[in-house]
Amino acid sequence: MLRYHTQGYSGYGVQYSPFFDNKVAVATGSNFGLVGNGKLFIIDIDNQGRMLETKSFVTQDGLFDVAWNELHENHVLVAQGDGSLRLFDIQLNDYPVAIFQEHEKEVFSCNWNLINKQLFVSSSWDGTVKVWTPMRQSSLTTLTPKPMTAHNSALSSKDIPMSNQKRHTSLSKNKNCIYQSQFSPHDPNIVMSCAGNSYVTMFDLRQPANANQYSFMAHNGMETLTCDFNKYRSHIIATGGVDNMVKVWDLRMVRKMAANSRQPMSVNEICGHDLAIRKVSWSPHHSNMLLSTSYDMTCRVWQDLSDDGRRPTGKTNSIDPTHGCRFIFSHHTEFVFGADWSLWGQPGYVASTSWDGDVCIWYAFAR
């Protein structure tokens, strides 16, 4: 395991460079997001296995997410707490090369389109998803999930801290805040988002505004904090929520049942975390392996037993004594917010970052 400490800053997001096998970008905020600045760290791994800060940019507000430009090896996008997105060139100093300012509240996620690499998407606590191009400062389109109210009297409400800032105390009551959005790696026109009202929404950019989306409740009325597309099975997604569960969904079934106003069922439910799931990420090398991070201060690697890598099995992770858990990384000492699989070298390397300020590189499959 390799470790780098971002002194004075707490980690929120981390991503490997799509161009260099030894470079990661880390989005952080000072004082757990309580007050003060954010900082973008560019960290290289040298031939001796040391993690070295090669560049950094201090911002006026905390940074919540990070995404590399898929067309330019030196450009990094960050989601900032003042409602802006900022694009930095790591060959330059101090200031961003572009600022995108439209969101009215904190921007909590950003994601670059892997197919149409001219586009990126952002989501905010203002309840909107915006699609952008770095060629212009105004967004190309704004996507707003249809208002939906989640009611489930059988479940008690769980409010979790998105940050410690006093001005954020009402955000846990704002069930329309969108925690994550991302483009499909299979179709450049499909965008997925998840929100505090428990709904996951699928948008199709090719359709008119009044018919471009369908939604489903993912976590029984409790906040859905994260979502991800399977990299190999275009119809499979995973979500994570405040109910401490990772759920796997088949979008073919979801869309059919949503069209009939019926609540769809997940094809697999994965239990094991003790607190809310903060991040889920499917492996770029295996169609049935995924990673999750949690407020319980661990990262866990799971095998999705509903698929054997070639075809559906009809099984769920409940049949396995370990619930399909193949590895637990427990070296963080605070909430683990971000993690990313490495595309490079031997499959299985992961970078993770936490409120403890540590950025760790570790191997996900027990040797």
N, C-alpha and C positions, 0 to 999 in steps of 0.2 A: 504493500500500500504506500502511496505517495500522499503527502499532505502539504498544503500551503495555507497560512493563516493571513486573512485580510484584516490586519490590525485596525481596530476601531470601527469595523463595518460588519454587518450581518448579511449573509448570502441569501439571495432570493431566486436567482436564475443562473444557469450555467449551460453552455453549449460548445461542443467541439467545432472547430473550423471544418467546413466541407472541403477545404483546399489543402490544409497542412495537418499531418498526423500528430504533431506535437504542440498544438496551440488550442487553448480554450479561452472563451470570454465569460466573465462572471459579472452579473449585475448585483449590486449591494446597496444597503442603506445604513446610515449611522444610527447607533443607539436603538437597535431593533425597530427602526422606523419611528421612534418617538419624536425626535426633532433632528434638524440638521440636514446634512448633505447626503448625496448618493455618490457612488464611485463605480466606474467601469474598469475592471481589471482585465488586462490581456496577459495570460500566463503561458509561458513556454516550458516544455519538458526537455531538458538537455540530454546528451548522450550518457551522462552519469546518473540519470534518473532523478535529477533535481528539478523542482518546480520553481521557476524564476519569473518575477514580474518584469515584463519587457515594456509595458506601456500602461498608463492609467489616465483616466479623465474624471475629474471631480465635477459633479453637477449640483445644482442648487436644491434639488429635492431627491428623495429616495428613488432608486431604480428597482422595478419589480420584475422585469423580464428582459431577455436579450435574444437576438436572432442575427446570424450572419447573413450578409447579402449573398445570394446564390450566384450572382453574376460578377462580383468584384471581391477579390480575396482580401482586400484591406478595409472593407466597409462593414461596420457593425451597427445594428439598430438596437436602441434601448427604449423600454416603456417607462415613463417617468411619472412621479406622483403629482406633478402640477397639471396633468392632463395632456402632456405633449409626448411625442416620439422624437427621438434625436438620432441622427445618423452620423457616426464618427468614422474618420479615416485614420487608421492606426499608424500611418506614415506621417501624420501631421500632429501638431501639438494643441492642447488646451480646448479648442472650440469645435463644435459639430459642423459638418459641411452642409447639413440641412436640418430644419426643424419643422415638424408637422403638428400644428396646434388647432384642434377642433373639438376634442373631447372636453366635456364640462367637469369631469371628475377624474380621479386617478386612472391611469391606463395600467391595467394589470397583466396584459399579455400582448405579445406580438409574435408573428409567425410569417416566414417567407414562403412563397409558393414554389414548390419543387419542380413544377412543370412549366408554367408560365412565369418565368423568373423575373419578369418586370413588375410583379405584384407582391404586396405583402398585406397582412390583415392585422387589425388591432381590436381589442375589446376593453371596455371600461366599466367602472362602477356607475356610470351615467346610464347604463342600460342599452348601449348601442354597440354595434360592430361596424367597423369602417374598413373599406378596401382602398388601398393607396398604391401609387407608383412613385418611385423616387424622382421621376421626371417633373413632378409638379407638387406644390405645397398643399393644395386642397385635395380632399379625398375624392375618389372616383364614384363611390356610392356609400350610403349609410344603410345598414341593415338593422331593423328593430324587431326582435321577436314579438309575436302577438301576445298581448297581455294574458297571462294565465295565473290563476291562484291555486296554490297547493294547499290542500286540507287533508290532514290525517290525524284524527283525534286520538288514535291509538298510540301515536308516537309523541314523546315529549320533545319540545323545541331545544335544540342545542346551538348555542351561539358560540362561535369560535373566533379568536382574535386574528383579523387580517393584518393589523398593526396595533401598536400601543398608543397611537396618536389620539388625543381626546376628541378631535374633530371627526374621528372615524367611529365613535361609539354608536352612532345611529345606523351604521352601514349594515350591521348584522340584522337589523330590522328591514333593510331594503332588499326584499327578495328578488328584485329584478336586476340586481347588479350582475354583470357577466364576468365570470372569473377566467374563462379561457376561450379562445377561438383559434381555429386553424384550418388551413386548406387541406383538402384531400390529396394524398400523394398519388392517387390514381386518376383524378379528374380535376383539371385546373379551375373548373367552374363551381365546385362544391365546397362550401364552407360549413364547418360545424362549430357550435358554441354551447356552453353550459352555464347555468345561472343559479342564483340563490333561491329561486322558486322551485328548484329540483328538476326543471325541464332542460332537456337537450334539444336543440333546434338545428335542423339541416336546411341550409339555404342553397338554392340553385341560381347562380348569377345570370343564367340565360332566360329565366322566366320573368314575367312582369311582376311588379311589386306586390300585387294583391294575390299572387298564386306562387310565390317563390319559396315557400317554406312549409315544413311540417315538424311537429314537436311531439315529444313524449316525456312523461315523468320517469326519471331514472332511479331516484332513491327515496321513494315513498314519502314525498313531500319535504324531505330534508335536503339541505344545500348539496348541489352537485358541483364539486370544486375543480374537477379536471376531466379531460376526455382525450382520446387519441385514436387515430385510425390504425388498423393493422396494416403493415407494410406489404403483405402478400395477398391477403384475402380482402378484396375491395369492399365487401359487404359486412365486414366485422369491425366493430369498434369496442373500446373499453371505456368505462367511466369510474370515477372514484368520488366518494361523498362523505358526509358527516356521520353516516351510519357505520363507518369503519370498514366498509366493504368495497371491493372492486367487482364490477359487473361487466360481463361480456354480452354484447348484443348483436343480433343478426338484423341488419337494416332492411332486408327483404321482408322479414316477418314484422318488423316495426312499422314499416310504411303501410303494409296491408292492413294491420290492425288499427293504425292511426286513421286510415281512410274510413274505417267503420266505427270510429269514435270509441274504440276499445283500448284498454290499457295493455300494452305488450308485455311479454315476459322475457327476461334475460335468458340466454342459453347457458350461462354459467354464472355462479356467484362465488367469490373467493373471499374467505374470512381468514383473519390472522392478525391484523393490526389491532392495537388496543385503543387508538384514537383515530381522528379523521384522516382520510387519505388526501394528501396534498398534490400529488403528481402521479400520473400513470404514463408509461411509455412502452410501446411494443418494440421488441428487438428488431433491428434492421437486418439481422442474419438468420433468425428463426421465426417461423410463422406462428408458433404456439408458445413463445416465451415473452413475458412482459415484466416490467420493473415498476415498483411503486415506492413512494416516499410518504412519510406520515408525521403527524404531530407527536407520535410516540417515540420520535428520535431515531427511527430505524429506516433503512431501505431494504426492500425485500424483492427477490426474484422469484417469479411464479411460472409454473408450467400450466398452460391452459389445457386441461385434460379433456375438454369437449372436442378437441381436434388433435390428431396424431401427426400433423405436419403434411398429411396427404389428403385426408378426408375427415368428416365429422365422425365422432365416436359414439355420440349419444350419452356420454358420461359427463359427470360434473366433478368439481374438485372436492365435494363433500365425501366422496368414496375413499379419498386418500387420507391416511393418518396425519399427514402434515399439511393437508389442504392444498397440496401441490406446491408448497414452498420449497424452493431448491437452494436458497441462500439467504442469510440475514446479515446485513452490514450494520453493526451497532456501535460504530466508533464516534458518531456524532453525539454531542451532549446538549443539543437544543433541537427545536422543530426543524425538520428537514424539508426545505421548500423546493429545491431544484435538483434534477438529475438528468443525465444524458448519456446515451450509449455512444461509444466510439465506433465510427465507420471503418476504422483503419486496423490493419494488422490482424492478430488473432481475435476472433469474435469473443465478446464477453467483457471487455473493459468498459467501465462506467466512471463518469465524473459526477460527484454530488456536492451540494453546498447547503449550508444550514445557518440558522441564526447564531450558532457558536462562532461564526467567522471562518470556519475551516472549509477549504476546498480539497476534496479527497479523490484520488484516482485508485480504483480497486478492481479486482477481477471477480466477476459475478458467478462463475461456475467453479465449484470446489474441485481442486486438483486431487 
